[in-house]
Amino acid sequence: MRVALVRALADLGMDTPVGVTGCIGLCHREPLVELTSPALGRCLYGDVTEEVVPALLAAHFREE
């Protein structure tokens, strides 16, 4: 999952750190991805697969 996130961020031209954590209490929704942007603030997405990562990032960081 981490590799998919790093690749998709690079495709969007974003040099953003990607971290890994342990369970935050929503283990049944893992893998979880937390994204932060000025427009949306902090958002937590659950049940993320490598296949949806590019679309998820593009939607979250879309220009408004």
C-alpha positions as CSV (number, residue, x, y, z in Angstrom):
1,M,0.0,0.0,0.0
2,R,2.8,2.4,0.9
3,V,4.4,2.0,-2.5
4,A,1.1,2.7,-4.3
5,L,0.6,5.9,-2.3
6,V,4.1,7.1,-3.0
7,R,3.8,6.4,-6.7
8,A,0.3,8.1,-7.0
9,L,1.6,11.1,-5.1
10,A,4.6,11.4,-7.4
11,D,2.2,11.2,-10.4
12,L,0.4,14.2,-9.0
13,G,3.7,16.0,-8.6
14,M,3.5,15.9,-4.8
15,D,6.6,15.2,-2.7
16,T,4.7,14.2,0.5
17,P,5.9,12.0,3.3
18,V,4.0,8.7,3.8
19,G,4.0,7.2,7.2
20,V,2.9,3.9,8.7
21,T,1.1,3.5,12.1
22,G,-0.4,0.8,14.1
23,C,-4.1,0.3,14.8
24,I,-6.0,3.5,15.7
25,G,-9.2,1.6,16.8
26,L,-10.7,1.0,13.3
27,C,-8.9,-2.2,12.6
28,H,-11.9,-3.6,10.8
29,R,-11.6,-0.9,8.2
30,E,-7.9,-1.4,7.4
31,P,-6.0,-0.4,5.4
32,L,-6.7,3.1,6.5
33,V,-5.4,6.2,4.7
34,E,-5.4,9.6,6.4
35,L,-5.0,12.6,4.1
36,T,-4.8,16.3,4.9
37,S,-5.5,19.2,2.5
38,P,-6.3,22.8,3.0
39,A,-9.7,22.4,1.3
40,L,-10.9,19.3,3.3
41,G,-8.7,19.2,6.4
42,R,-8.0,15.8,7.8
43,C,-9.9,12.9,6.3
44,L,-9.7,9.2,7.1
45,Y,-10.5,6.7,4.3
46,G,-11.1,3.0,5.1
47,D,-10.9,-0.2,3.2
48,V,-8.4,1.4,0.7
49,T,-6.9,-0.9,-1.9
50,E,-4.0,-0.2,-4.2
51,E,-6.3,0.0,-7.1
52,V,-8.3,2.9,-5.7
53,V,-5.3,4.9,-4.5
54,P,-4.8,7.1,-7.7
55,A,-8.5,8.0,-7.9
56,L,-8.7,8.6,-4.1
57,L,-5.7,11.0,-4.2
58,A,-6.9,12.8,-7.3
59,A,-10.3,13.3,-5.7
60,H,-9.0,14.4,-2.3
61,F,-6.4,16.9,-3.7
62,R,-8.4,18.2,-6.7
63,E,-8.2,21.9,-7.4
64,E,-11.3,23.7,-6.5
